[in-house]
Amino acid sequence: MSIEKFMQPVIPRFDGHYDFWSLTMENFLRKKELWQLIEEGIPVLEATSTEEQRKSVAEANLRDLKVKNYLFQAIDREILETILDKSTSQEIWHSTQKKYQGSMRVKRAQLPALQRESELLSMKEGEKGDAYLGHTHSIVNKMKLNGEKVDSSTVVSKILQSLTAKFNYVVCSIEESNDLSTLSIDELHGSLLVHE
């Protein structure tokens, strides 16, 4: 018997990037044949419902518990605490969508300002290398969180070009002894700290 038969699909973790997560989570739930509960919710019982309809609703409630369990595993506790008053998986899904799909639009709107800040980034006279790299890291991480694909080698080049004149000999040394296309930001940070 192959190992694949024992492997369970990994539940996609929600990391704040709603659009990507919702696509992967929807695919996960479709594979489990549970997506219908998100789309249609649990059928409502009427006073005149038949025994068959009651049975169908009971089954839907059990399947909804499974979906909620998957969502609870996918979503961090801090986020879950803001939506725990939602009683069905459909309500949890829609609440998450309202909160985070909109915030992704806000994040995308912030990106041009971060790109501009990155372009204007340069080390100030008297600024410590550690502080400057920390500030650069912060901008790069914000850009990544806002959906920008940031190439590590581009950031490394930008840092080396924007250091103050007192680092000129360090920059020459780093450029001569490293392949800048593969040098990571953390490795550059380490080299600068050692030289400083």
N, C-alpha and C positions, 0 to 999 in steps of 0.2 A: 504494500500500500504506500502511495507517495506521501511525502511530507506535506505537500500542498493541501491535501484533504484535511490536515489538522490545523493548518494556518488560518487564523481568524483575521479578517480585515481590520486594520488599525483604525480606531475612532479618531477622526481629525480633531486636533486640539484648536480651540478658538484663541488666537493670539492678538485679537483686536483688529485684524484685517478681515473685515466682514465679507467682502465680495468673494475672495478666494475661499475662505472657510465655508461659506454657504454653498458654493458649488460642490466642494468635496464632501460636505456633510449630506447634501441632497443625494449625491451619487451613492454614498454609503447607505443611506436609508432606503433608496430605491433597490439596491442589491438585497436588502433585508426584507423587501416588499412591505415597507412601513411608511413610505412617503405619502400615501393617501391620507393618513391621519393629519399630516401637516397641511395638506391642500384642502381637505374637506372637513376635518375635525371629527368628533364623535357624533354619530347620529343622535337626534333628540327623541326620547320616548314620549309618545302621546298617551293619553288615557285609554285610547282605543287600540293601542299597539297589540299585535298578535304575539303569540308565544315565540314564533320564529324571529320576529323583530326584536323582542326582548333578549333573545339568545345572541343575536347579531350585535346588539349594543353591548352586552356583557363581554363578548369577545373583543370588540373594539376598545373597551376600557382596559382590558388586559394588555392588548397590543400597544395602547397609548402609554401604559406604565413602562413598557420596554423602551419606547422612544424617549420618554422622560429620563429613564436611566442612562441612555446613550448621551443625551444632552447634558445631564449632570456630570458625566465623565468628561465631556468635551469642553465644558465651560468652567473657568476658574471660579473659586469660591467667592471672591470679591464681586464678580459680575453677577453670579447666581443670587447673591444676597439682595440684589436690586430687583430681581424678577421672581422671587420665591412665592409671591402672592398669586402667581399665575397657576391655575389648576390643571391645565391640559398642555400637552406638548405643542399644540398649535398656538396657544397663547404665549408660551415661552418663546417660540420661534419668532412670532410677530413682534413681541416686545424687544427681543434682541435686534431684530431687523430695524425697528424704528430708532433705537438708540444708536446703533453702530453703522448702519448704512449711511445715515445722514452725517455722522462724524467723519466718515471717509471723504465725503464731499468737502467738509471743512478742512480736513487735512490736505487734500489736493489743492485747495485754495491757498494754503500756507506755503506750499512748495516754492513758488516764484521768489518769495521773500527769503527763504532759506538758501536758494540757489544764488541769489544776489549776495547774501552774507558770506557764502562760501567763496564767491569770486573776489570779494573785497578783503578776504582774510589775509592778514599779514601780521608778523610778530612785531610787537612794540619794543622800543629800546628799553632795556632793563628788565624785560619780562623773562621769567624763568622758562626754560625749555619744557619742563614738565607741565607748567600751567598752560602754555601755548598749545601743547599737544592735547591736553585735556579739553581745552576749548574747541579745538579742531575735531576731536572725537565726538564731542557733544553735537556739533552741527551735522557731521556725517551721519550719526545715529538718528537724528531727527529727520534728516532727508530720507533715510532708509525707511523709517516708520511712516513717512508720508508717501511711500510708494516709489521713490526714486531709486533706480539701479545705480549704485555708486561703485565704480571700478577702483579697486585697492591701489593699483599702480598709478592711476591719475591722482589720487589723494597723496600718495608718497611723493610724486613729482611736485605737486602743489606745495606741500610742506617744505621740501628742500629749497624751492624757489622763493619762499616767503620768509625764510629765517633771516635774522639780522646779520650784519657784516661780521660780527664776532664769531659766527658759526661757519664762516667761509671755509676754513681749513677742515672742519668736521665734514662739511658737505662734500668737499673734494675727496676726502678719505672714504666716505660711505659710497660715493659714486664709483670710485676706483676698485673697491673691494667687494661690491655687491652687484647682482643683476637686478636692476631697479624694476624690471617687469615682473619679478617674482617676490620682491621684498615686501613683506607685510607691514602694515602700519605699526603693529606691536613690535616687530623686529626693529623698525626704524626708531621707535620710541626708546627701546632698550639701548640701541647704539648711541642715541643722543644723550641719554642719561649717563652712560659710561664716559663719553667724551666730555660732558659738562662737569 
